[in-house]
Amino acid sequence: MTTQSITSDQSKQFKRFVEDASDRALKDVNPDKDGLQRLIERGGEFQAYLLAGISRFTSKLPDYTLARSILGNDFISADEIMTARGVQYTEDQLIELGRKLPDQATLEAIRDAGMMLVAGPPTAMSMLDVRAVHADFFYSKGPEQDDSGWYDDAGEKFARNDKTDALGWIAFRKEPVEDSLSKNWEEQQALVAEPMMIPNAAEATWALTTFKAVRDIYLLDELYVRTSSVDSDGDRVDVGDFDADGLDVRSYWDDHRDSSLGVSASRKF
């Protein structure tokens, strides 16, 4: 890939910005003699700080104006996740997420399907990894808080082996799939057609807890959705009943029907 050289006008304007910023700092910050000397003595550190700022503002970071205009609060970017969850993305990862963002028609389809679009984590995460980000979002907080869940058992491999994708977007239904309550697993599977899929437990818990962290909204209150994950007994893992006590994780056999148990659906980009 070729890189275009900056023009002489751009170079002059850049230097003028830096000079203007220096003059403004002397006026607005108004450091005294000793203060300015301290800055001079830490000149290398100050220059590194300045270079980091220039790198940030010259990078090709994504513009999410269109996604936000279509999805509103149902769009959650990596920047929001970093602020709310403390999970860190590199600049290259942010650029890659921008490249993977769905087009306008797909964004509108996501909206019309009652889905959120949330940035996935920077690295693949299991359900236990998701819980470790903020254990209080789960009903069972984990052994670190002396509150192990049934899925903390080493035999429940789904909690460790089923993972989110690394660095992508997850479109996730905020409610159970329409007409999926009171049906068994086979009947619910038939309601989820491509390009939709049934998410695993890690993907579902990442989406639900991220929506709570960023938007402060609990989803699936008093409802559960089946995921594609399976526990050690061969039963389908489901998540839900998300409230101040935390997100509950259970499992039921495939033939089980319940008026509060539906199925989830998602798309990955």
ABEGO torsion letter per residue (X at the ends): XBBBBBBAAAAAAAAAAAAAAAAAAAAAAGBBAAAAAAAAAAAAAAAAAAAAAAAAAABBBBBAAAAAAAAEAABBBAAAAAAAAGBBBBAAAAAAAAAABBBAAAAAAAAAAGBBBBBBBABBBBAAAAAAABAAABABAEAAAGBBBAAABAABAAAAABBBBBGBBBBBBABBBBGABGBBAAAAAAABBOABBBBBAAAAAAAAAAAAAAAGBBBGBGBBBBBABBBAAGBBBBBEGBBAAEBBBBBBBAABBBAABBBBBBBBX
